[in-house]
């Protein structure tokens, strides 16, 4: 019996990480997991590889695995502490040694030879903590706009003005720290709000869910579901509701059990 579980991040990485997680595939699992975009970046161990899963702009189908996958999920805006601009990681799965060189190879070897999954996860947490020690703080303007983009409707010009930047300056900083612009992040987080609501309000129909999440109407939701998830809004909602403890019914910080493509 497979499953997905997550936990709050250890204090040493809490300013940068949304959670730590593990996923064990179910017996006879064939199809890969549908990984929805969420604005986050994951450092993970999967199928004998240590990789960074960058910020996605569309859903990706992750390959099935025979063993447990463990990872550290970084909050939107924290990707740049990994040693590369976030836009260079967009929609990508990158070996850690390609980013961290010899340190990455040493870490991958240590994770490969760890005695169990808990030890692997501790190694990943420690590695992220070391990267955070030498990294610049998350851009406060980006952090403020990320928080606002996740809360509801967004007007980029107004947000830029609030943090004392032009729209062009704000977008440049978003590309560096988030991987894409504030409008794209808003669209991604709006879809996640809808799916959270689908779990919290299991009797609500699509029109009510769309209105609650901030879509103009149900047709707007339908277009966005196709663009971001490659499927219908009805299918996304139905996939979240039947099995609330499965990987398709995560909480807000459990958007995706990241795996290699």
C-alpha atoms as one frame of an Amber mdcrd trajectory, in Angstrom:
protein
   0.000   0.000   0.000   1.622   3.212  -1.130   1.059   6.699   0.128   2.208
  10.252   0.515   3.057  11.957   3.803   4.537  15.301   4.694   5.676  17.057
   7.818   6.492  20.628   8.816  10.051  21.555   7.910  12.698  21.403  10.638
  13.410  24.805  12.181  16.792  25.030  10.458  15.117  25.304   7.030  11.667
  26.619   8.012  12.256  30.161   6.643  12.763  28.679   3.182  10.912  25.343
   3.137   7.187  24.656   3.027   7.493  21.041   4.153   9.457  17.809   3.956
   7.765  14.816   2.385   7.977  11.192   1.342   6.062   9.094  -1.141   5.899
   5.315  -1.368   4.326   3.889  -4.532   1.460   1.456  -4.300   1.702  -2.149
  -5.392   1.344  -2.543  -9.137   1.427   1.186  -9.783   1.780   1.827 -13.498
   0.902   5.402 -14.393   2.992   8.267 -13.173   1.623  10.891 -10.813   0.125
  14.039 -12.309   2.219  16.827 -10.787   0.418  20.166 -10.768   2.292  23.470
 -10.753   2.439  25.152  -7.345   5.217  27.744  -7.512   7.526  25.595  -5.382
  10.878  23.928  -6.030  11.821  20.535  -4.589  15.150  18.934  -3.770  14.445
  15.204  -3.893  15.814  11.699  -4.042  14.003   9.521  -6.567  14.918   6.232
  -8.202  18.586   6.509  -7.330  18.919  10.122  -8.454  19.257  13.359  -6.510
  17.536  16.129  -8.442  15.982  19.559  -8.239  12.450  19.809  -9.611  12.011
  23.376 -10.765   8.904  25.581 -10.713   6.406  24.209 -13.221   4.144  26.235
 -15.463   2.039  23.245 -16.539   1.276  19.816 -15.126   3.872  17.131 -15.642
   3.490  13.362 -15.536   6.109  11.943 -13.192   7.426   8.471 -13.852   6.417
   5.710 -11.431   9.034   4.570  -8.952   9.735   1.255  -7.258  11.093   2.806
  -4.070  10.378   5.671  -1.718  10.896   9.241  -2.871  11.828  11.857  -0.267
  12.130  15.594  -0.672  12.362  19.090   0.740   9.891  21.547  -0.784  11.018
  25.164  -0.991   8.532  28.000  -0.801   7.867  30.215  -3.822  10.644  32.789
  -3.865  13.299  30.616  -2.210  14.566  28.814  -5.312  17.555  31.079  -5.829
  19.299  29.702  -2.736  19.980  26.572  -4.804  22.697  28.354  -6.739  20.912
  29.135  -9.989  18.308  31.712 -11.003  14.867  30.195 -10.622  13.973  30.777
 -14.270  16.834  28.459 -15.269  15.034  25.669 -13.374  11.570  26.371 -14.778
   9.774  23.202 -15.986  13.047  21.289 -15.512  14.430  18.346 -13.537  18.124
  19.016 -12.928  20.690  16.716 -11.249  21.961  18.346  -8.079  25.576  17.869
  -9.132  24.892  20.030 -12.194  24.076  22.878  -9.779  26.444  22.211  -6.891
  29.371  20.490  -8.629  31.571  18.342  -6.340  29.398  19.170  -3.318  26.413
  17.833  -5.206  28.218  14.624  -6.144  29.323  14.110  -2.549  25.778  14.643
  -1.322  24.313  12.286  -3.918  26.760   9.574  -2.873  25.939  10.080   0.808
  22.200   9.920   0.127  22.614   6.809  -2.000  24.403   5.010   0.831  22.177
   6.241   3.667  20.739   3.394   5.744  17.089   4.364   5.359  14.682   6.974
   4.027  14.690   8.999   7.249  18.461   9.342   7.017  18.184  10.381   3.371
  15.704  13.073   4.266  17.949  14.380   7.063  20.816  14.661   4.582  18.632
  16.689   2.218  17.510  18.992   5.023  21.100  19.538   6.144  22.190  20.280
   2.583  19.435  22.862   2.091  20.317  24.414   5.459  23.954  24.779   4.400
  22.906  26.415   1.137  20.660  28.805   3.047  23.513  29.868   5.326  25.481
  31.234   2.390  22.554  32.602   0.417  21.183  36.110   0.394  17.841  36.566
   2.180  14.737  36.133   0.087  14.003  39.414  -1.638  11.511  41.204   0.673
   9.623  42.706  -2.264   9.231  39.267  -3.841   8.185  37.775  -0.509   5.496
  40.430  -0.054   4.092  39.988  -3.558   4.169  36.176  -3.289   2.045  36.417
  -0.152  -0.416  38.717  -1.885  -0.571  36.586  -5.037  -1.590  33.594  -2.938
  -4.351  35.470  -1.161  -6.570  36.522  -4.019  -6.913  38.702  -7.117  -3.770
  40.522  -8.105  -3.060  43.710 -10.062   0.635  43.616 -10.859   1.003  47.359
 -11.375  -0.524  48.063  -7.970   1.599  45.400  -6.269   4.757  46.751  -7.861
   3.865  50.253  -6.683   3.293  48.977  -3.130   6.808  47.541  -2.941   8.414
  50.552  -4.632   9.264  48.898  -7.947   8.247  49.217 -11.563   6.431  46.285
 -13.166   9.588  45.484 -15.130  11.744  45.484 -11.996   9.261  43.286 -10.142
   9.097  40.788 -12.989  12.906  40.630 -13.168  13.106  39.846  -9.472  10.363
  37.241  -9.793  12.230  35.488 -12.593  15.303  35.346 -10.352  13.596  34.098
  -7.195  10.346  32.419  -8.304  10.980  31.334 -11.876   8.160  33.196 -13.606
   6.234  36.420 -13.273   3.646  37.378 -10.646   0.746  36.885 -13.044   1.753
  33.290 -13.688   2.218  32.651  -9.983  -1.233  34.105  -9.334  -2.788  31.727
 -11.889  -0.966  28.746 -10.374  -1.975  29.587  -6.801  -5.556  30.345  -7.820
  -5.923  26.826  -9.199  -4.500  25.446  -5.969  -6.996  27.537  -3.970  -9.790
  26.006  -5.984  -8.569  22.475  -5.278  -8.187  23.238  -1.573 -11.762  24.492
  -1.587 -12.925  21.370  -3.399 -11.689  19.327  -0.439 -13.005  21.697   2.225
 -16.444  22.045   0.582 -17.160  18.648  -1.009 -20.738  19.530  -1.985 -19.956
  22.703  -3.913 -20.306  22.622  -7.678 -17.819  23.990 -10.177 -19.495  27.377
 -10.499 -19.357  27.994  -6.751 -15.782  26.731  -6.524 -14.751  29.007  -9.386
 -16.326  32.045  -7.738 -14.707  31.277  -4.385 -11.251  30.882  -5.946 -11.493
  34.144  -7.883 -12.277  33.049 -11.454 -14.489  35.288 -13.549 -16.846  32.394
 -14.220 -16.906  28.636 -14.802 -15.736  29.036 -18.408 -12.671  30.925 -17.149
 -11.940  28.045 -14.776 -12.290  25.548 -17.605  -9.733  27.386 -19.736  -7.260
  27.664 -16.873  -7.601  23.990 -15.929  -6.771  23.015 -19.494  -3.845  25.418
 -19.679  -2.258  24.570 -16.328  -3.273  20.948 -15.766  -4.012  19.626 -19.247
  -7.392  18.283 -18.176 -10.871  19.457 -17.233 -11.772  21.234 -14.037 -14.324
  18.516 -13.325 -11.642  15.838 -13.543  -9.314  17.770 -11.243 -12.003  18.289
  -8.635 -13.219  14.699  -8.850  -9.659  13.472  -8.422  -9.262  15.454  -5.212
 -12.504  14.518  -3.522 -12.833  10.708  -3.373  -9.605   9.817  -1.524  -8.577
  12.628   0.772  -5.449  10.964   2.078  -4.087  10.081  -1.349  -1.541  12.061
  -3.325  -4.369  13.748  -5.215  -5.811  15.278  -2.047  -2.967  17.227  -0.556
  -3.159  20.245   1.694  -1.951  23.629   0.535   1.693  22.795   1.107   1.433
  19.322  -0.424   0.830  20.309  -3.992   2.991  17.681  -5.577   4.961  14.658
  -4.544   7.791  15.614  -6.886   9.403  12.849  -8.872  11.751  12.648 -11.811
  10.187  12.683 -15.271
